[in-house]
Amino acid sequence: MKKGIHPEYFDTTITCACGNVIKTRSTKKDIRIEVCSACHPFYTGEQRFTAKAGKAELFRRKYGDYLNKDKKKK
């Protein structure tokens, strides 16, 4: 390896938002992450429900009472 062209390599602490701490080596001293293997759904086996209702369902929820009132008048 040539001297003077490589970045410095430090002992690093990676801190996740869940509180998990991982010790490793990197060119950055401290790294903060949002998701790690301790809290990611793929590794934990837990599934998070993130899908929202479709546009038609949201429309029915918002205007359902209004549409039903019109039908009752006829």
Secondary structure, DSSP 8 states (H G I E B T S, - for coil): --TTSS---EEEEEEETTS-EEEEEESSSEEEES--TTT-HHHH----------HHHHHHHHHHHHHHHHHHH-
